[in-house]
Amino acid sequence: MDIQVEGSNNRVAGRDYLELNAQLSLTPEQLQVLAVKPCPSCEVRLVTAQAQTCNHCLRERVANDQKVKVGFVIFLVFMVWGWLLKRSGPNAGLLELVESLIAAGGIVLCGMLLLEMFKLWWVCYSEEFFSAVWRAVVRLVNGGRK
Ligand SMILES: [Zn+2]
């Protein structure tokens, strides 16, 4: 590498500065769209005017939501396990403990699957279902008049 100490033909890393030879003619609205502002949640990173949070805060929030979900599932498993143990009585052996723990996990897993299936159904068919119910109600109300 040949460094010219006089300063001719030298460049700093290309990404560090921007050569603006072109004339910029932007309206104030366009400039406002392009402008950056500090992220509202961390106030450290910059986001564009349209973005609500920076990617870092978004990732943190998603990770936090996942932690809360996992904690809730563990809590549910222990609740169901406790309920199952209460049913088996105070003299439960080790095998019964393990069995009821596995059963509790299974029950929570089935519940989660049912919930997910219901969510899918809700997304796909809830509108259709409620319009059908609404039509039936209207038919019931109007039925007497006809
Ligand atoms: Zn942020």
Boltz pocket constraint, residues with backbone or C-beta under 6 A from the ligand:
constraints:
  - pocket:
      binder: B
      contacts: [[A, 39], [A, 40], [A, 41], [A, 42], [A, 43], [A, 44], [A, 45], [A, 53], [A, 54], [A, 55], [A, 56], [A, 57]]
      max_distance: 6.0
